[in-house]
């Protein structure tokens, strides 16, 4: 299981702690590949962009208008976190629904 996020994110840390054996991939250190960005956008669409984040609020109008893939490439921390890969399934966030799906 891979958790895509950042190591300083409290929600990502909670997910790592709860999911035994999960590996945290810090997207600032190891950015998403173009294929991963396309897969995540294809799965989650606009929900992948965290429009209430500090990163989003700091963006210029020009950057906010970028296509999602380019926006994530330039500003990886605008991604809603965590994205969790469990086998072939992808999950977004650490809501009760995601926890119910992933925890025993």
Buried (B, 14 or more C-beta within 10 A) or exposed (E): BBBBBBEEBEBBBEBBEEBEEBEBBBBEEEBBEEEBBEBBBEBBEEEBBBEEBEBBEEBEEEBBEBEBBEBBBEBBBBBBBBBBBBEEEBBBBBEEEBBEEBEE
